[in-house]
Amino acid sequence: MFHTTDRDTTTFVDETIHPDVTYTYRVEAVDDSGQVVARSKDVQIKDRSPEPDHVRLACRDADAHERAATAAPSDHDAESIGCRWTASRRPSFAGYRLLRSTAGDDAHSVVVFQTNDRDTTSYLDGTVAPDTTYDYVLEVVSSTGDVIDRSNVSRAGDEDEDKEPPRLACRDLDPRMEAARSSDTGTAGPAPQPGAGEQERIVCRWSPFAGSGFGSYQLTRSVMGTAEPAVVVFHTDDRRQTSFTDAGTAEGVTYQYVLHVLDRDGHELATSDPAQAGGDEGGPGPKAVAQQGGGPQGGASSPQPQPEPQPQPSPAEKSGATGGGGGGRGLRGGGGAAGGRQPPGGRDRRP
């Protein structure tokens, strides 16, 4: 466990022992050919002192005012991660070595910082990429490069960000309301009516996804009440894009929208709750068209003609209608405006 060619070296500090364990030591002298020419007596020892504390590491996303001016340049979404650790108490300390790896990929760690100053206990990593979670480990090395202590694993980056699925809301975008809002006069005139076969628009908005690994948003649409598969109506890799207006819809049809969050490889990270819009309230989309009366696309039916008002009889006509004998003609007699027939007996039977 220890070897030297220096005749004057007569001490060695073993930092690999554990408390309450008995160890046996022996010193051997060898010649140039490696043959043992002298051997000491065995010495047994049990260390009863407490084991030195391991260095403890803590890394977290750095605030903007903590970022060093020397941080490596990157795009506007990049961040910095600050790491702090306790000082090592190992007697054979020769330096610190800070290693970083992508979360879950310890086999490809890289050294991002090293120093031989025992009192240096912090480092600001400005070379991290956005939307990435990292694992950090601090190693304490001896003068021969051996690792004599290792810290805990500290994770930082996007791991602690909100990973709640985005909230999706969709609603009809009435062109008549939009026209009224855009009027320069500020007064609402007669609302324009949509033409035959005119498509309606549905606007969908969602909260931005704050989790790690973001690649793109994908909005799908399906028709309620049918077995038709959902179709992709919108796709973007811009995390800041949080709305879409769907102009490919028809009046009277109820649609269901779902927002999918994908990573860079197209794998799904999160899915919103479904949001419905279009059609009639309380009725599935395709049936709403059949339930609507009148014009195309389930539009409003034509107004029904109102019955003409009937003239009211004068007092004289009422008196003639109720008189006896001569079969006088009342308002509803054969010569009346309505052309009705006089009932038998010369009397006008009124309801």
C-alpha positions as CSV (number, residue, x, y, z in Angstrom):
1,M,0.0,0.0,0.0
2,F,3.1,2.2,0.2
3,H,6.4,2.1,-1.7
4,T,9.4,4.5,-1.9
5,T,13.0,4.4,-3.2
6,D,14.0,7.2,-0.8
7,R,16.1,5.6,2.0
8,D,15.4,8.6,4.2
9,T,11.6,8.3,4.1
10,T,10.7,6.7,7.3
11,T,7.0,7.7,7.9
12,F,3.7,7.1,6.2
13,V,0.2,8.2,7.0
14,D,-2.6,5.7,6.2
15,E,-5.9,7.6,5.6
16,T,-7.8,4.5,4.3
17,I,-8.4,3.0,7.7
18,H,-11.8,2.8,9.5
19,P,-12.5,3.2,13.2
20,D,-12.7,0.2,15.4
21,V,-10.9,-2.0,12.9
22,T,-7.6,-3.8,13.7
23,Y,-4.8,-3.5,11.1
24,T,-1.5,-5.3,10.8
25,Y,1.6,-3.4,9.3
26,R,5.0,-4.7,8.2
27,V,7.9,-2.9,6.6
28,E,10.0,-4.7,4.0
29,A,13.4,-3.7,2.5
30,V,14.0,-4.9,-1.1
31,D,17.0,-4.9,-3.4
32,D,17.2,-3.7,-7.0
33,S,15.7,-7.0,-8.2
34,G,12.7,-6.7,-5.9
35,Q,13.9,-9.4,-3.5
36,V,13.1,-8.9,0.2
37,V,16.4,-8.5,2.1
38,A,14.9,-7.4,5.5
39,R,11.6,-7.5,7.2
40,S,10.3,-5.8,10.3
41,K,8.1,-7.4,13.0
42,D,4.3,-7.2,12.5
43,V,2.6,-4.3,14.3
44,Q,-1.1,-4.4,15.0
45,I,-3.1,-1.3,15.7
46,K,-6.8,-0.5,16.1
47,D,-7.8,3.1,15.4
48,R,-10.2,4.4,18.0
49,S,-10.3,7.9,16.8
50,P,-13.4,9.1,15.0
51,E,-13.2,9.0,11.2
52,P,-12.5,12.4,9.7
53,D,-15.7,14.0,8.3
54,H,-16.1,13.7,4.6
55,V,-16.2,16.9,2.6
56,R,-19.8,18.0,2.0
57,L,-20.9,19.5,-1.3
58,A,-23.9,21.7,-2.1
59,C,-24.7,23.1,-5.6
60,R,-27.6,25.2,-6.7
61,D,-28.7,27.5,-9.5
62,A,-26.9,30.8,-9.1
63,D,-28.9,34.1,-8.9
64,A,-28.0,36.7,-11.6
65,H,-26.0,38.9,-9.1
66,E,-23.9,35.9,-8.1
67,R,-22.8,35.0,-11.6
68,A,-19.1,35.7,-12.2
69,A,-18.0,38.0,-15.0
70,T,-15.6,35.3,-16.2
71,A,-18.4,32.8,-16.8
72,A,-18.2,31.3,-20.3
73,P,-20.5,33.0,-22.8
74,S,-23.6,31.2,-23.9
75,D,-27.0,31.9,-25.2
76,H,-29.5,34.0,-23.3
77,D,-31.2,31.0,-21.7
78,A,-27.9,29.7,-20.2
79,E,-27.5,29.8,-16.4
80,S,-24.8,29.4,-13.8
81,I,-24.5,26.9,-11.0
82,G,-22.7,27.7,-7.7
83,C,-21.1,25.0,-5.6
84,R,-19.8,25.2,-2.1
85,W,-18.1,22.6,0.1
86,T,-16.6,22.1,3.6
87,A,-12.8,22.2,3.9
88,S,-11.0,18.9,3.9
89,R,-9.2,17.8,7.1
90,R,-7.2,15.0,5.6
91,P,-3.5,15.3,6.5
92,S,-2.3,14.3,3.1
93,F,-4.4,16.8,1.3
94,A,-3.0,18.0,-2.0
95,G,-6.0,19.4,-3.8
96,Y,-9.7,19.5,-4.7
97,R,-11.2,18.3,-7.9
98,L,-14.8,19.1,-8.9
99,L,-16.4,16.8,-11.4
100,R,-19.7,17.3,-13.3
101,S,-21.9,14.9,-15.2
102,T,-25.3,15.1,-16.8
103,A,-27.8,13.7,-14.4
104,G,-28.0,10.0,-14.6
105,D,-24.8,9.7,-16.7
106,D,-22.0,9.3,-14.2
107,A,-19.8,7.4,-16.7
108,H,-19.1,10.6,-18.6
109,S,-18.0,13.1,-15.9
110,V,-15.6,15.9,-16.6
111,V,-13.4,18.0,-14.3
112,V,-14.7,21.5,-14.3
113,F,-12.5,22.9,-11.5
114,Q,-9.4,21.9,-9.5
115,T,-7.2,23.7,-7.0
116,N,-4.4,22.9,-4.4
117,D,-5.6,25.6,-2.0
118,R,-7.3,23.9,1.0
119,D,-9.1,27.1,1.9
120,T,-10.9,27.4,-1.5
121,T,-14.3,26.1,-0.8
122,S,-16.5,27.5,-3.6
123,Y,-16.8,27.6,-7.4
124,L,-19.2,29.2,-9.9
125,D,-19.8,27.0,-13.0
126,G,-20.7,29.3,-15.9
127,T,-20.3,26.6,-18.6
128,V,-23.7,24.8,-18.1
129,A,-26.3,24.5,-20.8
130,P,-29.9,25.5,-20.4
131,D,-32.6,23.0,-19.7
132,T,-30.1,20.5,-18.3
133,T,-29.7,18.9,-14.9
134,Y,-26.2,18.1,-13.6
135,D,-24.6,16.0,-10.9
136,Y,-21.5,17.3,-9.1
137,V,-19.0,15.4,-6.9
138,L,-15.9,16.8,-5.1
139,E,-12.8,14.7,-4.8
140,V,-9.9,15.3,-2.4
141,V,-6.6,14.0,-3.9
142,S,-3.2,13.4,-2.4
143,S,0.2,14.4,-3.8
144,T,0.3,11.2,-5.8
145,G,-3.1,11.9,-7.4
146,D,-4.9,9.3,-5.4
147,V,-8.5,10.0,-4.2
148,I,-8.5,10.1,-0.4
149,D,-12.0,11.5,0.1
150,R,-15.1,12.0,-2.0
151,S,-18.2,14.1,-1.3
152,N,-21.8,13.4,-1.6
153,V,-23.5,13.9,-5.1
154,S,-25.2,17.3,-5.4
155,R,-27.7,17.8,-8.2
156,A,-28.5,21.3,-9.7
157,G,-29.8,22.8,-12.8
158,D,-33.4,22.4,-13.8
159,E,-34.1,19.6,-11.3
160,D,-35.7,21.9,-8.8
161,E,-37.9,23.8,-11.3
162,D,-41.7,23.4,-11.5
163,K,-42.6,20.4,-13.5
164,E,-46.3,20.9,-13.4
165,P,-47.9,20.1,-16.8
166,P,-49.0,23.2,-18.7
167,R,-52.6,24.4,-18.3
168,L,-54.5,24.6,-21.5
169,A,-57.6,26.7,-22.2
170,C,-59.4,27.0,-25.6
171,R,-62.4,29.1,-26.6
172,D,-64.4,30.3,-29.6
173,L,-63.1,33.4,-31.2
174,D,-66.3,35.2,-32.5
175,P,-65.5,37.3,-35.6
176,R,-68.4,39.6,-34.8
177,M,-67.0,40.4,-31.4
178,E,-63.5,40.9,-32.8
179,A,-65.0,43.3,-35.4
180,A,-66.7,45.3,-32.7
181,R,-63.5,45.6,-30.7
182,S,-61.5,46.8,-33.7
183,S,-64.0,49.5,-34.6
184,D,-62.4,52.9,-34.7
185,T,-65.7,54.6,-33.7
186,G,-66.0,52.9,-30.5
187,T,-69.7,52.3,-31.0
188,A,-71.2,48.9,-31.8
189,G,-73.2,48.9,-35.0
190,P,-75.1,46.0,-36.5
191,A,-73.0,42.8,-35.9
192,P,-71.7,41.3,-39.2
193,Q,-73.2,37.9,-39.8
194,P,-70.9,35.0,-41.0
195,G,-71.4,34.0,-44.6
196,A,-72.5,30.6,-45.7
197,G,-69.8,28.0,-45.1
198,E,-67.6,30.5,-43.1
199,Q,-65.2,28.8,-40.7
200,E,-65.0,29.8,-37.1
201,R,-61.8,30.3,-35.2
202,I,-60.7,28.8,-31.9
203,V,-57.9,30.3,-29.8
204,C,-55.9,28.1,-27.4
205,R,-53.6,29.5,-24.7
206,W,-51.4,27.6,-22.2
207,S,-49.0,28.2,-19.4
208,P,-45.3,27.7,-20.2
209,F,-43.6,24.4,-19.3
210,A,-40.8,25.0,-16.7
211,G,-39.4,21.5,-16.5
212,S,-36.1,20.3,-17.8
213,G,-35.4,18.7,-21.2
214,F,-37.9,20.8,-23.2
215,G,-37.8,20.3,-26.9
216,S,-41.1,21.5,-28.3
217,Y,-44.9,22.0,-27.9
218,Q,-47.3,19.9,-29.9
219,L,-51.1,20.8,-30.0
220,T,-53.5,18.0,-31.2
221,R,-57.1,18.3,-32.1
222,S,-59.9,15.7,-32.2
223,V,-63.6,15.8,-32.9
224,M,-65.8,15.0,-29.9
225,G,-68.2,12.1,-30.2
226,T,-66.3,10.4,-33.1
227,A,-63.6,7.8,-33.4
228,E,-61.5,9.9,-35.6
229,P,-57.8,10.0,-34.5
230,A,-56.3,13.3,-33.2
231,V,-54.4,15.4,-35.6
232,V,-51.5,17.8,-35.0
233,V,-52.6,21.3,-35.7
234,F,-49.6,23.2,-34.2
235,H,-45.9,22.5,-33.4
236,T,-43.1,24.8,-32.2
237,D,-39.8,24.5,-30.5
238,D,-40.1,28.0,-29.0
239,R,-40.7,27.6,-25.2
240,R,-42.1,31.2,-25.1
241,Q,-44.8,30.5,-27.7
242,T,-47.9,30.0,-25.5
243,S,-50.9,30.5,-27.8
244,F,-52.3,29.3,-31.2
245,T,-55.4,30.3,-33.2
246,D,-57.0,27.4,-35.1
247,A,-58.7,28.6,-38.3
248,G,-59.4,25.2,-39.6
249,T,-62.5,24.5,-37.7
250,A,-66.2,24.4,-38.7
251,E,-69.2,25.9,-37.0
252,G,-71.4,23.6,-34.9
253,V,-68.6,21.1,-34.2
254,T,-67.1,20.5,-30.8
255,Y,-63.4,19.9,-30.7
256,Q,-61.0,18.6,-28.0
257,Y,-57.5,19.9,-27.8
258,V,-54.5,18.5,-25.9
259,L,-51.0,20.1,-25.5
260,H,-48.0,17.7,-25.5
261,V,-44.6,18.7,-24.3
262,L,-41.8,16.8,-26.0
263,D,-38.1,16.5,-25.5
264,R,-35.5,17.0,-28.2
265,D,-35.9,13.3,-29.2
266,G,-39.6,13.6,-29.6
267,H,-40.4,11.8,-26.3
268,E,-43.3,13.0,-24.3
269,L,-42.4,14.9,-21.1
270,A,-45.9,16.2,-20.0
271,T,-49.4,16.4,-21.2
272,S,-52.1,19.0,-20.4
273,D,-55.7,18.2,-19.5
274,P,-58.0,18.2,-22.5
275,A,-59.8,21.5,-23.4
276,Q,-63.0,21.7,-25.4
277,A,-64.3,24.5,-27.6
278,G,-66.7,25.1,-30.5
279,G,-70.1,23.6,-31.2
280,D,-73.1,24.0,-28.8
281,E,-72.9,23.8,-25.1
282,G,-73.9,20.4,-23.8
283,G,-73.9,18.7,-27.2
284,P,-71.2,16.7,-29.1
285,G,-69.8,18.4,-32.1
286,P,-71.0,16.4,-35.1
287,K,-74.6,16.1,-33.8
288,A,-74.8,19.8,-33.2
289,V,-74.8,20.4,-37.0
290,A,-77.9,18.2,-37.4
291,Q,-79.6,19.9,-34.5
292,Q,-79.1,23.3,-35.9
293,G,-82.0,24.5,-38.1
294,G,-81.8,26.5,-41.3
295,G,-78.7,27.5,-43.1
296,P,-75.5,25.8,-43.9
297,Q,-73.0,24.8,-41.3
298,G,-75.7,24.7,-38.6
299,G,-76.5,28.4,-38.8
300,A,-79.6,30.1,-37.5
301,S,-82.9,29.2,-39.2
302,S,-84.9,31.7,-41.3
303,P,-87.5,33.7,-39.3
304,Q,-91.0,32.4,-39.5
305,P,-93.7,34.7,-40.9
306,Q,-96.0,36.3,-38.3
307,P,-99.9,36.1,-38.7
308,E,-101.6,39.2,-39.9
309,P,-103.5,41.1,-37.1
310,Q,-107.3,40.8,-37.4
311,P,-109.4,44.1,-37.1
312,Q,-111.5,44.4,-34.0
313,P,-115.4,44.7,-34.6
314,S,-117.1,47.9,-33.8
315,P,-120.0,48.1,-31.3
316,A,-122.5,48.3,-34.1
317,E,-121.2,45.2,-35.6
318,K,-121.3,43.5,-32.3
319,S,-125.0,44.5,-31.9
320,G,-125.9,43.3,-35.4
321,A,-124.1,40.0,-34.8
322,T,-126.2,39.3,-31.7
323,G,-129.6,40.5,-33.1
324,G,-132.4,38.0,-33.8
325,G,-134.5,37.1,-36.8
326,G,-133.1,38.4,-40.1
327,G,-129.9,36.4,-40.1
328,G,-127.8,39.6,-40.1
329,R,-124.1,39.2,-41.0
330,G,-121.5,39.8,-38.4
331,L,-117.8,40.5,-38.8
332,R,-117.2,36.8,-39.6
333,G,-120.0,36.6,-42.1
334,G,-119.6,35.6,-45.8
335,G,-118.9,39.2,-46.8
336,G,-116.3,39.8,-44.0
337,A,-112.7,40.6,-44.6
338,A,-111.6,37.2,-43.5
339,G,-114.1,35.5,-45.8
340,G,-115.5,33.2,-43.1
341,R,-118.8,31.4,-43.2
342,Q,-121.8,32.5,-41.1
343,P,-123.0,29.7,-38.8
344,P,-126.5,28.3,-39.1
345,G,-129.3,30.3,-37.5
346,G,-127.9,33.7,-38.3
347,R,-125.8,33.9,-35.2
348,D,-122.1,34.4,-35.1
349,R,-120.6,31.9,-32.7
350,R,-117.7,33.5,-31.0
351,P,-115.3,31.6,-28.9
